[in-house]
Amino acid sequence: MAAGDLVQKGTAVAVGFQSNTNTNLIMQAFSRNPLGNMKEIAGEQGATVTEIYTNPGHKLQLQGIIKNTATEYATLAALIKGSALTINSIAYRVDDVSLSGSAEETRATIDVTKLESMTHA
């Protein structure tokens, strides 16, 4: 796992939402799943002789708590599928965001994808 991918429960993670880069998400749960496609190439006798891997990358799901300030909540609420955000300085594409909150905090679940061949700006 690359140094920027390290996310642990209970730690504050620097998450940049659009132009707001001062937000901290307190991690509650984290999952990381690899992505990619594999195509097997058979030889003359039908045995697999080569495997071609394409679109390597990974999906992340972050579940955490963010303190309810008007700016942080509004920025989270404005995220849409396809927008970019950074997690520990690595750019990801947003797949889904769900929010639930109280007067003191907002619980956020954020699903993101990072394909190794893509740069998200």
C-alpha angles and dihedrals in degrees: 000000000000118000092250091055095063109116122162132187113264096019126117111246122200106235121180116208110192106298095347106092100158097079123118122203113200104218120234099164137359135188131184123192127182122239131203145110126246126203120189119214114207125213127224092282093049096254119132108259101166138020120202118202119200137178098021115189142105144254123226130197116196122191116186152130125261123188113250109250116151093242096048094046093046091049093050091047091052095057112112134186110283097025120123129243134169128233114192088343095307117119118231136177115242114238099172141348127194126182135194124170155168134207092281107035146012123224112215132191113193125185116196138171131211117189111194091226095054135076115203114206 
